Amino acid sequence: QVQLVESGGGLVQPGGSLRLSCAASGSIYSISAMRWYRQAPGEERELVAAITSDGFTNYADFVKGRFTISRDNAKNTVYLQMNSLKSEDTSVYYCNVELRRYDGYTDYWGQGTQVTVSS
């Protein structure tokens, strides 16, 4: 099938930076989009950033100007560069890959990686 392995999370001070990576492997066909979500305890899962196969990007308002999503098609990997981190960015971050099927789309999810922003 398809597996997504995330890495790059950890502890960082406010104002610091982290780069998350998500590598996809398995039966990968046509990728329509790659996304990053986050979910804090007791909170709803929210979209952070997305990038299409053509390279178009979209960001949630709360990360615009601070986060950058990118991808390496040769490695089937999506990245999230996080700068100027705030304590409210503390969350579990999940990557998502959307594959186009003959009759629609199928989503695959990473295992999640913890990001903690604290002094």
C-alpha positions as YAML, in Angstrom:
chain: A
units: angstrom
residues:
- id: 1
  name: GLN
  ca: [0.00, 0.00, 0.00]
- id: 2
  name: VAL
  ca: [1.23, 3.51, 0.79]
- id: 3
  name: GLN
  ca: [3.15, 4.51, 3.91]
- id: 4
  name: LEU
  ca: [4.05, 7.99, 5.09]
- id: 5
  name: VAL
  ca: [6.93, 8.41, 7.54]
- id: 6
  name: GLU
  ca: [7.31, 11.74, 9.29]
- id: 7
  name: SER
  ca: [10.39, 13.18, 10.96]
- id: 8
  name: GLY
  ca: [11.82, 16.47, 12.17]
- id: 9
  name: GLY
  ca: [9.65, 17.21, 15.17]
- id: 10
  name: GLY
  ca: [11.03, 18.10, 18.56]
- id: 11
  name: LEU
  ca: [11.44, 20.81, 21.15]
- id: 12
  name: VAL
  ca: [12.29, 24.34, 20.10]
- id: 13
  name: GLN
  ca: [12.29, 27.74, 21.79]
- id: 14
  name: PRO
  ca: [9.84, 30.46, 20.80]
- id: 15
  name: GLY
  ca: [11.10, 32.23, 17.70]
- id: 16
  name: GLY
  ca: [13.04, 29.19, 16.61]
- id: 17
  name: SER
  ca: [12.70, 27.00, 13.55]
- id: 18
  name: LEU
  ca: [12.06, 23.39, 12.63]
- id: 19
  name: ARG
  ca: [11.70, 21.54, 9.37]
- id: 20
  name: LEU
  ca: [9.32, 18.61, 9.16]
- id: 21
  name: SER
  ca: [9.71, 15.92, 6.53]
- id: 22
  name: CYS
  ca: [7.28, 13.32, 5.27]
- id: 23
  name: ALA
  ca: [8.46, 10.59, 2.93]
- id: 24
  name: ALA
  ca: [5.94, 8.51, 0.99]
- id: 25
  name: SER
  ca: [6.62, 4.99, -0.21]
- id: 26
  name: GLY
  ca: [4.71, 2.07, -1.67]
- id: 27
  name: SER
  ca: [2.16, 1.99, -4.46]
- id: 28
  name: ILE
  ca: [2.24, 5.63, -5.45]
- id: 29
  name: TYR
  ca: [0.47, 6.60, -8.64]
- id: 30
  name: SER
  ca: [-0.78, 10.10, -9.34]
- id: 31
  name: ILE
  ca: [-0.32, 12.53, -6.44]
- id: 32
  name: SER
  ca: [-2.80, 15.37, -6.61]
- id: 33
  name: ALA
  ca: [-1.82, 17.13, -3.39]
- id: 34
  name: MET
  ca: [0.33, 16.93, -0.28]
- id: 35
  name: ARG
  ca: [-0.73, 18.59, 2.95]
- id: 36
  name: TRP
  ca: [0.22, 19.21, 6.55]
- id: 37
  name: TYR
  ca: [-2.36, 19.17, 9.34]
- id: 38
  name: ARG
  ca: [-1.99, 19.63, 13.06]
- id: 39
  name: GLN
  ca: [-4.05, 18.61, 16.06]
- id: 40
  name: ALA
  ca: [-3.53, 19.62, 19.68]
- id: 41
  name: PRO
  ca: [-5.10, 17.68, 22.57]
- id: 42
  name: GLY
  ca: [-8.79, 18.44, 22.83]
- id: 43
  name: GLU
  ca: [-8.72, 20.49, 19.66]
- id: 44
  name: GLU
  ca: [-9.94, 19.93, 16.14]
- id: 45
  name: ARG
  ca: [-7.58, 18.86, 13.41]
- id: 46
  name: GLU
  ca: [-6.76, 21.82, 11.22]
- id: 47
  name: LEU
  ca: [-5.11, 22.30, 7.86]
- id: 48
  name: VAL
  ca: [-1.74, 24.03, 8.05]
- id: 49
  name: ALA
  ca: [-0.53, 24.07, 4.46]
- id: 50
  name: ALA
  ca: [-1.03, 22.32, 1.14]
- id: 51
  name: ILE
  ca: [0.83, 21.98, -2.13]
- id: 52
  name: THR
  ca: [-0.45, 20.56, -5.40]
- id: 53
  name: SER
  ca: [1.44, 18.43, -7.88]
- id: 54
  name: ASP
  ca: [1.86, 21.57, -9.98]
- id: 55
  name: GLY
  ca: [3.50, 23.40, -7.09]
- id: 56
  name: PHE
  ca: [0.64, 25.69, -6.08]
- id: 57
  name: THR
  ca: [0.55, 26.36, -2.35]
- id: 58
  name: ASN
  ca: [-2.08, 27.28, 0.19]
- id: 59
  name: TYR
  ca: [-1.64, 28.25, 3.85]
- id: 60
  name: ALA
  ca: [-3.80, 28.65, 6.89]
- id: 61
  name: ASP
  ca: [-4.01, 32.25, 8.07]
- id: 62
  name: PHE
  ca: [-2.26, 31.48, 11.34]
- id: 63
  name: VAL
  ca: [0.95, 30.36, 9.59]
- id: 64
  name: LYS
  ca: [1.15, 32.72, 6.61]
- id: 65
  name: GLY
  ca: [4.51, 34.43, 6.45]
- id: 66
  name: ARG
  ca: [6.05, 31.97, 8.90]
- id: 67
  name: PHE
  ca: [5.72, 28.49, 7.38]
- id: 68
  name: THR
  ca: [6.69, 27.25, 3.93]
- id: 69
  name: ILE
  ca: [5.56, 24.01, 2.34]
- id: 70
  name: SER
  ca: [7.63, 22.39, -0.39]
- id: 71
  name: ARG
  ca: [8.14, 19.03, -2.00]
- id: 72
  name: ASP
  ca: [10.75, 16.89, -3.68]
- id: 73
  name: ASN
  ca: [8.96, 14.87, -6.34]
- id: 74
  name: ALA
  ca: [11.95, 12.63, -6.99]
- id: 75
  name: LYS
  ca: [11.91, 11.54, -3.35]
- id: 76
  name: ASN
  ca: [8.12, 11.62, -2.88]
- id: 77
  name: THR
  ca: [8.75, 13.83, 0.11]
- id: 78
  name: VAL
  ca: [6.94, 16.89, 1.41]
- id: 79
  name: TYR
  ca: [8.50, 19.38, 3.82]
- id: 80
  name: LEU
  ca: [7.22, 22.02, 6.17]
- id: 81
  name: GLN
  ca: [9.70, 24.73, 7.09]
- id: 82
  name: MET
  ca: [8.49, 26.39, 10.28]
- id: 83
  name: ASN
  ca: [10.03, 29.72, 11.30]
- id: 84
  name: SER
  ca: [9.19, 32.20, 14.04]
- id: 85
  name: LEU
  ca: [7.55, 29.45, 16.03]
- id: 86
  name: LYS
  ca: [5.11, 30.35, 18.77]
- id: 87
  name: SER
  ca: [3.93, 28.42, 21.79]
- id: 88
  name: GLU
  ca: [0.53, 28.05, 20.15]
- id: 89
  name: ASP
  ca: [2.18, 26.10, 17.33]
- id: 90
  name: THR
  ca: [2.68, 23.27, 19.80]
- id: 91
  name: SER
  ca: [0.80, 20.31, 18.37]
- id: 92
  name: VAL
  ca: [1.07, 16.96, 16.67]
- id: 93
  name: TYR
  ca: [1.67, 17.50, 12.97]
- id: 94
  name: TYR
  ca: [0.37, 15.03, 10.42]
- id: 95
  name: CYS
  ca: [1.22, 14.83, 6.74]
- id: 96
  name: ASN
  ca: [-1.35, 13.82, 4.17]
- id: 97
  name: VAL
  ca: [-0.95, 12.64, 0.60]
- id: 98
  name: GLU
  ca: [-3.88, 12.63, -1.80]
- id: 99
  name: LEU
  ca: [-3.71, 10.14, -4.65]
- id: 100
  name: ARG
  ca: [-5.97, 10.39, -7.65]
- id: 101
  name: ARG
  ca: [-7.94, 7.24, -8.47]
- id: 102
  name: TYR
  ca: [-10.01, 6.28, -11.48]
- id: 103
  name: ASP
  ca: [-13.18, 7.38, -9.71]
- id: 104
  name: GLY
  ca: [-11.96, 9.89, -7.16]
- id: 105
  name: TYR
  ca: [-9.22, 10.40, -4.58]
- id: 106
  name: THR
  ca: [-7.65, 8.48, -1.71]
- id: 107
  name: ASP
  ca: [-5.95, 10.04, 1.32]
- id: 108
  name: TYR
  ca: [-3.03, 8.57, 3.24]
- id: 109
  name: TRP
  ca: [-1.76, 9.83, 6.59]
- id: 110
  name: GLY
  ca: [1.53, 9.90, 8.41]
- id: 111
  name: GLN
  ca: [1.93, 8.74, 12.00]
- id: 112
  name: GLY
  ca: [2.26, 12.27, 13.35]
- id: 113
  name: THR
  ca: [5.25, 14.07, 14.82]
- id: 114
  name: GLN
  ca: [5.24, 16.13, 18.01]
- id: 115
  name: VAL
  ca: [6.27, 19.77, 17.84]
- id: 116
  name: THR
  ca: [6.72, 21.53, 21.17]
- id: 117
  name: VAL
  ca: [7.53, 25.24, 21.36]
- id: 118
  name: SER
  ca: [8.61, 26.24, 24.84]
- id: 119
  name: SER
  ca: [11.26, 28.26, 26.60]
...
